[in-house]
Amino acid sequence: MSVDIRNVLGKQETELRRFRRSLFAAEPTGSGLASVLAPAVLEQLQAGGMAVPSRFGPVRSVTDRHAVLTIAGDIIDQALLLEQPGREGSVLTLSVAARNKQLGTRLAVDPQEARAWVETILGPTWLPHIYSAGALSGVAKGGSSTPRPLTTRYYYLFLGADGLAHTEPEHQLGVTLSLLVDTP
């Protein structure tokens, strides 16, 4: 089952374009991805109008009328993330978090809505190469002995030095990853 975000998306197009541009900036100082991608690959990504400074939102949730979503993006060298000096390539990470729009408290993110935003941000070409780590952060006991559920959903795209997507590295991030979509 897919979630239709078109109604919300139309109102967020300018901010979305800025988010994509910041993720895929052509200047090496503006993006870690620019240093590992071939110029032709960068041009292809930028042609899609990709854009928001490393955060996108808050944007109204289409599955929970009380929630707003914030999406954060980051690009880091695989050598640094995986603690393997000399390893080439980068990892693009997207996280999707939700908050109650009136109370500001964390909420669980609908996985199908998060997937729809990830696909919108990265495009259908990258979708078969995106890994989901599920909901990872948000656990806190606070003043209660009952832990709150995990809320923020995380997604990873592993890119080689040639800018092409590749499978998850054998030395993982310490979490279980699964492809976001089944590849044929």
N, CA and C atoms as a LAMMPS dump frame, in Angstrom:
ITEM: TIMESTEP
0
ITEM: NUMBER OF ATOMS
552
ITEM: BOX BOUNDS ff ff ff
-5.0000000000000000e+02 5.0000000000000000e+02
-5.0000000000000000e+02 5.0000000000000000e+02
-5.0000000000000000e+02 5.0000000000000000e+02
ITEM: ATOMS id mol type element x y z
1 1 1 N 0.843 -1.174 0
2 1 2 C 0 0 0
3 1 3 C 0.89 1.241 0
4 2 1 N 0.631 2.154 -0.885
5 2 2 C 1.427 3.375 -0.926
6 2 3 C 0.606 4.549 -0.385
7 3 1 N 1.322 5.547 0.075
8 3 2 C 0.702 6.739 0.631
9 3 3 C 0.829 7.859 -0.394
10 4 1 N -0.279 8.541 -0.655
11 4 2 C -0.295 9.632 -1.631
12 4 3 C 0.014 10.954 -0.933
13 5 1 N 1.187 11.527 -1.231
14 5 2 C 1.592 12.787 -0.609
15 5 3 C 1.489 13.969 -1.57
16 6 1 N 0.879 13.754 -2.738
17 6 2 C 0.823 14.81 -3.758
18 6 3 C 0.198 16.105 -3.263
19 7 1 N -0.868 16.021 -2.474
20 7 2 C -1.542 17.221 -1.988
21 7 3 C -0.6 18.084 -1.143
22 8 1 N 0.157 17.459 -0.245
23 8 2 C 1.102 18.174 0.606
24 8 3 C 2.316 18.598 -0.208
25 9 1 N 2.755 17.744 -1.102
26 9 2 C 3.944 17.998 -1.903
27 9 3 C 3.834 19.282 -2.719
28 10 1 N 2.668 19.537 -3.294
29 10 2 C 2.482 20.733 -4.104
30 10 3 C 2.78 22.009 -3.345
31 11 1 N 2.494 22.025 -2.059
32 11 2 C 2.719 23.2 -1.231
33 11 3 C 4.164 23.3 -0.747
34 12 1 N 4.949 22.25 -0.921
35 12 2 C 6.316 22.191 -0.404
36 12 3 C 7.38 22.158 -1.506
37 13 1 N 6.982 22.35 -2.751
38 13 2 C 7.892 22.161 -3.879
39 13 3 C 9.156 23.019 -3.794
40 14 1 N 9.033 24.286 -3.427
41 14 2 C 10.203 25.168 -3.351
42 14 3 C 11.163 24.698 -2.264
43 15 1 N 10.628 24.382 -1.087
44 15 2 C 11.479 23.917 0.003
45 15 3 C 12.122 22.575 -0.344
46 16 1 N 11.371 21.703 -1.001
47 16 2 C 11.906 20.415 -1.417
48 16 3 C 13.054 20.593 -2.41
49 17 1 N 12.888 21.51 -3.342
50 17 2 C 13.944 21.79 -4.315
51 17 3 C 15.218 22.272 -3.617
52 18 1 N 15.077 23.142 -2.614
53 18 2 C 16.234 23.636 -1.85
54 18 3 C 16.918 22.51 -1.092
55 19 1 N 16.131 21.605 -0.514
56 19 2 C 16.677 20.476 0.228
57 19 3 C 17.519 19.598 -0.696
58 20 1 N 16.971 19.276 -1.842
59 20 2 C 17.702 18.45 -2.812
60 20 3 C 18.99 19.136 -3.254
61 21 1 N 18.913 20.436 -3.534
62 21 2 C 20.107 21.18 -3.962
63 21 3 C 21.184 21.132 -2.895
64 22 1 N 20.795 21.267 -1.628
65 22 2 C 21.798 21.243 -0.565
66 22 3 C 22.421 19.853 -0.424
67 23 1 N 21.62 18.807 -0.619
68 23 2 C 22.167 17.453 -0.544
69 23 3 C 23.124 17.167 -1.689
70 24 1 N 22.796 17.658 -2.864
71 24 2 C 23.572 17.344 -4.059
72 24 3 C 24.279 18.57 -4.625
73 25 1 N 24.757 19.448 -3.749
74 25 2 C 25.445 20.667 -4.18
75 25 3 C 26.667 20.319 -5.027
76 26 1 N 26.92 21.142 -6.022
77 26 2 C 28.055 20.9 -6.913
78 26 3 C 29.38 21.291 -6.266
79 27 1 N 29.344 22.218 -5.299
80 27 2 C 30.586 22.636 -4.654
81 27 3 C 30.947 21.631 -3.57
82 28 1 N 32.21 21.179 -3.534
83 28 2 C 32.612 20.216 -2.514
84 28 3 C 32.358 20.719 -1.093
85 29 1 N 32.431 22.02 -0.853
86 29 2 C 32.176 22.531 0.487
87 29 3 C 30.7 22.459 0.83
88 30 1 N 29.849 22.359 -0.175
89 30 2 C 28.415 22.322 0.066
90 30 3 C 27.866 20.917 0.225
91 31 1 N 28.632 19.902 -0.149
92 31 2 C 28.101 18.547 -0.096
93 31 3 C 29.215 17.521 -0.124
94 32 1 N 29.148 16.563 0.777
95 32 2 C 30.107 15.463 0.765
96 32 3 C 29.933 14.603 -0.465
97 33 1 N 28.734 14.579 -1.016
98 33 2 C 28.46 13.75 -2.178
99 33 3 C 29.197 14.259 -3.416
100 34 1 N 29.349 15.575 -3.525
101 34 2 C 29.997 16.148 -4.701
102 34 3 C 31.437 15.665 -4.845
103 35 1 N 32.086 15.343 -3.725
104 35 2 C 33.479 14.923 -3.8
105 35 3 C 33.647 13.493 -4.299
106 36 1 N 32.578 12.693 -4.309
107 36 2 C 32.72 11.308 -4.753
108 36 3 C 31.943 10.984 -6.021
109 37 1 N 31.096 11.89 -6.463
110 37 2 C 30.296 11.606 -7.654
111 37 3 C 30.924 12.198 -8.903
112 38 1 N 30.786 11.458 -9.971
113 38 2 C 31.237 11.963 -11.266
114 38 3 C 30.374 13.164 -11.644
115 39 1 N 30.945 14.154 -12.359
116 39 2 C 30.17 15.339 -12.735
117 39 3 C 28.87 15.012 -13.464
118 40 1 N 28.881 13.993 -14.316
119 40 2 C 27.659 13.629 -15.044
120 40 3 C 26.565 13.141 -14.094
121 41 1 N 26.961 12.425 -13.046
122 41 2 C 25.988 11.931 -12.068
123 41 3 C 25.413 13.106 -11.291
124 42 1 N 26.288 14.05 -10.882
125 42 2 C 25.808 15.247 -10.171
126 42 3 C 24.82 16.028 -11.029
127 43 1 N 25.154 16.191 -12.298
128 43 2 C 24.264 16.929 -13.202
129 43 3 C 22.905 16.241 -13.298
130 44 1 N 22.906 14.904 -13.36
131 44 2 C 21.65 14.153 -13.439
132 44 3 C 20.812 14.394 -12.179
133 45 1 N 21.448 14.361 -11.007
134 45 2 C 20.73 14.579 -9.759
135 45 3 C 20.191 16.001 -9.673
136 46 1 N 21.012 16.973 -10.061
137 46 2 C 20.596 18.371 -9.98
138 46 3 C 19.522 18.691 -11.009
139 47 1 N 19.511 17.992 -12.116
140 47 2 C 18.502 18.234 -13.15
141 47 3 C 17.109 17.934 -12.615
142 48 1 N 17.02 17.032 -11.65
143 48 2 C 15.748 16.718 -11.026
144 48 3 C 15.285 17.821 -10.099
145 49 1 N 16.052 18.908 -9.993
146 49 2 C 15.69 20.021 -9.146
147 49 3 C 15.877 19.706 -7.675
148 50 1 N 16.752 18.746 -7.346
149 50 2 C 16.873 18.308 -5.967
150 50 3 C 17.261 19.438 -5.002
151 51 1 N 16.47 19.568 -3.732
152 51 2 C 16.684 20.667 -2.788
153 51 3 C 16.168 20.732 -1.343
154 52 1 N 16.536 21.179 0.19
155 52 2 C 16.407 21.97 1.473
156 52 3 C 17.729 21.859 2.247
157 53 1 N 18.168 22.93 2.905
158 53 2 C 19.49 22.851 3.591
159 53 3 C 19.513 21.556 4.368
160 54 1 N 20.063 20.97 5.105
161 54 2 C 19.986 19.578 5.524
162 54 3 C 18.696 19.182 6.238
163 55 1 N 17.755 20.07 6.312
164 55 2 C 16.439 19.742 6.905
165 55 3 C 15.322 20.159 5.959
166 56 1 N 14.279 19.349 5.957
167 56 2 C 13.078 19.633 5.163
168 56 3 C 11.884 19.506 6.091
169 57 1 N 11.097 20.547 6.163
170 57 2 C 9.9 20.509 6.992
171 57 3 C 9.965 21.56 8.07
172 58 1 N 9.028 21.601 8.957
173 58 2 C 7.988 20.606 9.127
174 58 3 C 6.943 20.654 8.018
175 59 1 N 6.443 19.5 7.68
176 59 2 C 5.422 19.355 6.66
177 59 3 C 4.293 18.509 7.259
178 60 1 N 3.095 18.85 6.915
179 60 2 C 1.914 18.156 7.441
180 60 3 C 1.929 16.685 7.039
181 61 1 N 1.665 15.817 8.007
182 61 2 C 1.559 14.382 7.737
183 61 3 C 0.247 14.114 7.015
184 62 1 N 0.268 13.153 6.096
185 62 2 C -0.968 12.777 5.401
186 62 3 C -1.63 11.563 6.05
187 63 1 N -0.951 10.931 7.02
188 63 2 C -1.527 9.757 7.675
189 63 3 C -1.941 10.023 9.118
190 64 1 N -1.463 11.122 9.704
191 64 2 C -1.808 11.459 11.085
192 64 3 C -2.101 12.956 11.149
193 65 1 N -3.356 13.309 11.324
194 65 2 C -3.747 14.725 11.269
195 65 3 C -3.148 15.554 12.393
196 66 1 N -2.592 14.908 13.415
197 66 2 C -1.986 15.63 14.536
198 66 3 C -0.478 15.801 14.376
199 67 1 N 0.094 15.257 13.31
200 67 2 C 1.553 15.208 13.177
201 67 3 C 2.096 16.108 12.077
202 68 1 N 3.332 16.556 12.307
203 68 2 C 4.13 17.205 11.27
204 68 3 C 5.437 16.414 11.179
205 69 1 N 5.965 16.314 9.969
206 69 2 C 7.19 15.555 9.723
207 69 3 C 8.353 16.494 9.445
208 70 1 N 9.53 16.066 9.857
209 70 2 C 10.772 16.747 9.503
210 70 3 C 11.704 15.682 8.948
211 71 1 N 12.331 15.992 7.813
212 71 2 C 13.246 15.057 7.17
213 71 3 C 14.624 15.697 7.162
214 72 1 N 15.608 14.958 7.634
215 72 2 C 16.98 15.453 7.658
216 72 3 C 17.822 14.583 6.736
217 73 1 N 18.773 15.212 6.065
218 73 2 C 19.661 14.494 5.166
219 73 3 C 21.104 14.8 5.494
220 74 1 N 21.967 13.812 5.273
221 74 2 C 23.378 13.975 5.546
222 74 3 C 24.164 13.056 4.624
223 75 1 N 25.353 13.488 4.262
224 75 2 C 26.235 12.673 3.43
225 75 3 C 27.579 12.606 4.131
226 76 1 N 28.095 11.4 4.283
227 76 2 C 29.353 11.208 4.991
228 76 3 C 30.184 10.164 4.254
229 77 1 N 31.496 10.273 4.379
230 77 2 C 32.387 9.281 3.783
231 77 3 C 32.171 7.938 4.453
232 78 1 N 32.177 6.865 3.668
233 78 2 C 32.02 5.525 4.235
234 78 3 C 33.166 5.205 5.193
235 79 1 N 34.381 5.659 4.874
236 79 2 C 35.534 5.377 5.732
237 79 3 C 35.29 5.899 7.146
238 80 1 N 34.729 7.074 7.261
239 80 2 C 34.458 7.668 8.561
240 80 3 C 33.294 6.968 9.262
241 81 1 N 32.201 6.781 8.544
242 81 2 C 31.008 6.179 9.139
243 81 3 C 31.258 4.745 9.593
244 82 1 N 31.956 3.978 8.763
245 82 2 C 32.191 2.561 9.055
246 82 3 C 33.49 2.319 9.812
247 83 1 N 34.202 3.415 10.108
248 83 2 C 35.486 3.339 10.815
249 83 3 C 36.446 2.399 10.107
250 84 1 N 36.552 2.59 8.772
251 84 2 C 37.458 1.802 7.953
252 84 3 C 38.295 2.759 7.11
253 85 1 N 39.437 3.22 7.62
254 85 2 C 40.283 4.153 6.872
255 85 3 C 40.611 3.609 5.478
256 86 1 N 40.571 4.473 4.504
257 86 2 C 40.885 4.092 3.136
258 86 3 C 39.693 3.609 2.335
259 87 1 N 38.584 3.343 2.976
260 87 2 C 37.392 2.897 2.247
261 87 3 C 36.857 4.062 1.421
262 88 1 N 36.532 3.799 0.173
263 88 2 C 36.044 4.852 -0.718
264 88 3 C 34.524 4.858 -0.775
265 89 1 N 33.979 6.016 -1.133
266 89 2 C 32.546 6.142 -1.299
267 89 3 C 31.91 6.936 -0.181
268 90 1 N 30.612 7.131 -0.306
269 90 2 C 29.847 7.907 0.657
270 90 3 C 28.557 7.194 1.017
271 91 1 N 27.94 7.682 2.065
272 91 2 C 26.638 7.182 2.494
273 91 3 C 25.722 8.384 2.643
274 92 1 N 24.591 8.336 1.962
275 92 2 C 23.572 9.361 2.132
276 92 3 C 22.577 8.798 3.15
277 93 1 N 22.331 9.56 4.205
278 93 2 C 21.388 9.154 5.244
279 93 3 C 20.212 10.112 5.248
280 94 1 N 19.02 9.569 5.274
281 94 2 C 17.809 10.372 5.455
282 94 3 C 17.113 9.864 6.704
283 95 1 N 16.649 10.792 7.536
284 95 2 C 15.855 10.404 8.699
285 95 3 C 14.527 11.14 8.629
286 96 1 N 13.48 10.463 9.034
287 96 2 C 12.137 11.041 9.013
288 96 3 C 11.595 10.968 10.44
289 97 1 N 11.291 12.139 10.999
290 97 2 C 10.775 12.222 12.37
291 97 3 C 9.426 12.915 12.359
292 98 1 N 8.609 12.607 13.365
293 98 2 C 7.286 13.226 13.482
294 98 3 C 7.109 13.79 14.888
295 99 1 N 6.389 14.889 14.932
296 99 2 C 6.041 15.52 16.206
297 99 3 C 4.572 15.893 16.181
298 100 1 N 3.964 15.89 17.358
299 100 2 C 2.609 16.386 17.486
300 100 3 C 2.664 17.882 17.233
301 101 1 N 1.869 18.371 16.291
302 101 2 C 1.973 19.778 15.878
303 101 3 C 1.561 20.757 16.968
304 102 1 N 0.791 20.332 17.95
305 102 2 C 0.402 21.239 19.024
306 102 3 C 1.234 21.041 20.281
307 103 1 N 1.526 19.806 20.625
308 103 2 C 2.249 19.525 21.862
309 103 3 C 3.764 19.478 21.688
310 104 1 N 4.209 19.201 20.464
311 104 2 C 5.64 19.104 20.203
312 104 3 C 6.258 17.783 20.627
313 105 1 N 5.458 16.841 21.102
314 105 2 C 5.982 15.545 21.522
315 105 3 C 6.256 14.66 20.312
316 106 1 N 7.211 13.755 20.475
317 106 2 C 7.568 12.848 19.383
318 106 3 C 6.456 11.855 19.123
319 107 1 N 6.299 11.523 17.857
320 107 2 C 5.325 10.52 17.432
321 107 3 C 6.02 9.512 16.527
322 108 1 N 5.476 8.322 16.453
323 108 2 C 5.984 7.322 15.513
324 108 3 C 5.637 7.771 14.093
325 109 1 N 6.522 7.469 13.156
326 109 2 C 6.323 7.833 11.753
327 109 3 C 5.727 6.64 11.015
328 110 1 N 4.686 6.883 10.241
329 110 2 C 4.102 5.835 9.413
330 110 3 C 5.154 5.401 8.39
331 111 1 N 5.533 4.109 8.354
332 111 2 C 6.594 3.664 7.437
333 111 3 C 6.269 3.9 5.961
334 112 1 N 5.001 3.785 5.573
335 112 2 C 4.636 4.01 4.173
336 112 3 C 4.731 5.483 3.804
337 113 1 N 4.378 6.369 4.724
338 113 2 C 4.513 7.8 4.453
339 113 3 C 5.99 8.183 4.377
340 114 1 N 6.796 7.641 5.278
341 114 2 C 8.236 7.915 5.236
342 114 3 C 8.825 7.445 3.905
343 115 1 N 8.42 6.263 3.459
344 115 2 C 8.898 5.725 2.175
345 115 3 C 8.511 6.649 1.026
346 116 1 N 7.29 7.174 1.054
347 116 2 C 6.835 8.077 -0.008
348 116 3 C 7.705 9.34 -0.057
349 117 1 N 8.077 9.878 1.096
350 117 2 C 8.933 11.073 1.116
351 117 3 C 10.344 10.741 0.637
352 118 1 N 10.879 9.593 1.054
353 118 2 C 12.219 9.194 0.609
354 118 3 C 12.237 9.035 -0.903
355 119 1 N 11.206 8.403 -1.461
356 119 2 C 11.133 8.238 -2.917
357 119 3 C 11.014 9.599 -3.612
358 120 1 N 10.241 10.492 -3.053
359 120 2 C 10.075 11.824 -3.646
360 120 3 C 11.387 12.592 -3.628
361 121 1 N 12.126 12.493 -2.541
362 121 2 C 13.384 13.228 -2.405
363 121 3 C 14.462 12.653 -3.314
364 122 1 N 14.628 11.336 -3.32
365 122 2 C 15.715 10.724 -4.084
366 122 3 C 15.323 10.288 -5.486
367 123 1 N 14.053 10.09 -5.727
368 123 2 C 13.595 9.701 -7.054
369 123 3 C 13.52 8.197 -7.219
370 124 1 N 12.743 7.744 -8.186
371 124 2 C 12.525 6.302 -8.375
372 124 3 C 13.768 5.538 -8.825
373 125 1 N 14.723 6.207 -9.448
374 125 2 C 15.936 5.52 -9.905
375 125 3 C 16.749 4.99 -8.728
376 126 1 N 16.832 5.778 -7.653
377 126 2 C 17.614 5.376 -6.493
378 126 3 C 16.853 4.42 -5.584
379 127 1 N 15.535 4.381 -5.677
380 127 2 C 14.697 3.629 -4.739
381 127 3 C 15.128 2.171 -4.537
382 128 1 N 15.47 1.411 -5.592
383 128 2 C 15.869 0.012 -5.372
384 128 3 C 17.187 -0.147 -4.605
385 129 1 N 17.909 0.956 -4.38
386 129 2 C 19.219 0.897 -3.714
387 129 3 C 19.188 1.457 -2.3
388 130 1 N 18.022 1.844 -1.83
389 130 2 C 17.903 2.472 -0.516
390 130 3 C 17.616 1.397 0.526
391 131 1 N 18.372 1.476 1.611
392 131 2 C 18.194 0.553 2.725
393 131 3 C 17.455 1.239 3.86
394 132 1 N 16.589 0.485 4.505
395 132 2 C 15.873 0.98 5.674
396 132 3 C 16.47 0.341 6.915
397 133 1 N 16.665 1.167 7.937
398 133 2 C 17.11 0.65 9.228
399 133 3 C 15.937 0.623 10.192
400 134 1 N 14.766 1.011 9.71
401 134 2 C 13.582 1.041 10.565
402 134 3 C 13.622 2.226 11.508
403 135 1 N 12.859 2.139 12.578
404 135 2 C 12.815 3.204 13.585
405 135 3 C 13.931 2.939 14.587
406 136 1 N 14.803 3.92 14.766
407 136 2 C 15.966 3.721 15.625
408 136 3 C 16.016 4.63 16.837
409 137 1 N 15.648 5.885 16.707
410 137 2 C 15.833 6.794 17.831
411 137 3 C 14.506 7.22 18.41
412 138 1 N 14.598 7.789 19.595
413 138 2 C 13.404 8.257 20.262
414 138 3 C 13.115 7.517 21.548
415 139 1 N 13.921 6.493 21.868
416 139 2 C 13.699 5.789 23.12
417 139 3 C 14.183 6.661 24.26
418 140 1 N 13.331 6.855 25.216
419 140 2 C 13.694 7.603 26.415
420 140 3 C 12.736 7.203 27.512
421 141 1 N 13.249 7.067 28.679
422 141 2 C 12.379 6.725 29.799
423 141 3 C 11.776 7.969 30.417
424 142 1 N 12.453 9.096 30.318
425 142 2 C 11.936 10.299 30.938
426 142 3 C 11.735 10.06 32.414
427 143 1 N 10.636 10.514 32.972
428 143 2 C 10.346 10.308 34.374
429 143 3 C 9.616 9.015 34.631
430 144 1 N 9.285 8.29 33.597
431 144 2 C 8.491 7.078 33.713
432 144 3 C 9.382 5.851 33.593
433 145 1 N 8.927 4.738 34.126
434 145 2 C 9.692 3.5 33.991
435 145 3 C 9.375 2.797 32.674
436 146 1 N 8.366 3.295 31.949
437 146 2 C 7.985 2.713 30.673
438 146 3 C 8.687 3.45 29.541
439 147 1 N 9.544 2.761 28.777
440 147 2 C 10.213 3.447 27.67
441 147 3 C 9.219 3.827 26.572
442 148 1 N 9.484 4.965 25.948
443 148 2 C 8.663 5.378 24.805
444 148 3 C 9.12 4.612 23.572
445 149 1 N 8.242 4.441 22.596
446 149 2 C 8.621 3.669 21.403
447 149 3 C 9.643 4.414 20.538
448 150 1 N 10.354 3.646 19.741
449 150 2 C 11.268 4.224 18.756
450 150 3 C 10.432 4.998 17.742
451 151 1 N 10.905 6.162 17.333
452 151 2 C 10.064 7.004 16.494
453 151 3 C 10.676 7.415 15.164
454 152 1 N 11.931 7.789 15.117
455 152 2 C 12.539 8.315 13.895
456 152 3 C 12.99 7.172 12.994
457 153 1 N 12.6 7.234 11.714
458 153 2 C 12.948 6.196 10.749
459 153 3 C 14.19 6.637 9.963
460 154 1 N 15.096 5.69 9.697
461 154 2 C 16.36 5.984 9.017
462 154 3 C 16.494 5.192 7.725
463 155 1 N 17.096 5.846 6.718
464 155 2 C 17.3 5.262 5.395
465 155 3 C 18.716 5.584 4.924
466 156 1 N 19.332 4.627 4.211
467 156 2 C 20.71 4.779 3.754
468 156 3 C 20.832 4.45 2.273
469 157 1 N 21.671 5.218 1.597
470 157 2 C 22.027 4.965 0.201
471 157 3 C 23.549 4.936 0.15
472 158 1 N 24.127 3.766 -0.169
473 158 2 C 25.576 3.591 -0.222
474 158 3 C 26.044 3.856 -1.646
475 159 1 N 27.029 4.747 -1.773
476 159 2 C 27.552 5.114 -3.085
477 159 3 C 29.042 4.841 -3.14
478 160 1 N 29.471 4.23 -4.241
479 160 2 C 30.89 3.984 -4.434
480 160 3 C 31.599 5.253 -4.872
481 161 1 N 32.91 5.176 -4.999
482 161 2 C 33.7 6.326 -5.432
483 161 3 C 33.299 6.77 -6.839
484 162 1 N 32.705 5.859 -7.607
485 162 2 C 32.256 6.185 -8.961
486 162 3 C 30.87 6.838 -8.975
487 163 1 N 30.264 6.995 -7.784
488 163 2 C 28.946 7.611 -7.698
489 163 3 C 27.797 6.661 -7.935
490 164 1 N 28.111 5.383 -8.151
491 164 2 C 27.059 4.399 -8.377
492 164 3 C 26.638 3.772 -7.053
493 165 1 N 25.348 3.481 -6.953
494 165 2 C 24.826 2.831 -5.758
495 165 3 C 25.364 1.413 -5.683
496 166 1 N 25.622 0.954 -4.471
497 166 2 C 26.048 -0.429 -4.3
498 166 3 C 25.389 -1.006 -3.055
499 167 1 N 25.569 -2.305 -2.866
500 167 2 C 24.932 -2.982 -1.742
501 167 3 C 25.554 -2.518 -0.436
502 168 1 N 24.847 -2.823 0.635
503 168 2 C 25.356 -2.433 1.942
504 168 3 C 26.725 -3.06 2.152
505 169 1 N 27.599 -2.361 2.839
506 169 2 C 28.948 -2.896 3.057
507 169 3 C 28.912 -4.096 4.001
508 170 1 N 29.933 -4.941 3.848
509 170 2 C 30.002 -6.121 4.701
510 170 3 C 30.198 -5.72 6.166
511 171 1 N 30.863 -4.623 6.413
512 171 2 C 31.027 -4.096 7.775
513 171 3 C 29.891 -3.11 7.982
514 172 1 N 28.831 -3.556 8.619
515 172 2 C 27.614 -2.755 8.718
516 172 3 C 27.696 -1.682 9.787
517 173 1 N 26.62 -0.954 9.908
518 173 2 C 26.514 0.165 10.829
519 173 3 C 26.134 -0.261 12.24
520 174 1 N 26.007 -1.532 12.479
521 174 2 C 25.593 -2.007 13.79
522 174 3 C 24.08 -2.134 13.919
523 175 1 N 23.373 -1.975 12.812
524 175 2 C 21.921 -2.143 12.796
525 175 3 C 21.559 -3.036 11.624
526 176 1 N 20.401 -3.653 11.692
527 176 2 C 19.938 -4.5 10.605
528 176 3 C 19.357 -3.628 9.51
529 177 1 N 19.862 -3.799 8.313
530 177 2 C 19.37 -3.034 7.165
531 177 3 C 18.618 -3.963 6.229
532 178 1 N 17.58 -3.422 5.596
533 178 2 C 16.861 -4.179 4.57
534 178 3 C 16.539 -3.225 3.429
535 179 1 N 16.534 -3.767 2.23
536 179 2 C 16.2 -2.929 1.086
537 179 3 C 14.799 -2.374 1.257
538 180 1 N 14.638 -1.105 0.915
539 180 2 C 13.347 -0.447 1.065
540 180 3 C 12.306 -1.083 0.161
541 181 1 N 12.725 -1.475 -1.031
542 181 2 C 11.821 -2.148 -1.966
543 181 3 C 12.49 -3.434 -2.429
544 182 1 N 11.688 -4.381 -2.793
545 182 2 C 12.227 -5.622 -3.347
546 182 3 C 12.711 -5.342 -4.76
547 183 1 N 13.903 -5.795 -5.057
548 183 2 C 14.426 -5.625 -6.41
549 183 3 C 14.066 -6.847 -7.223
550 184 1 N 13.672 -6.64 -8.491
551 184 2 C 13.271 -7.773 -9.328
552 184 3 C 14.446 -8.659 -9.671
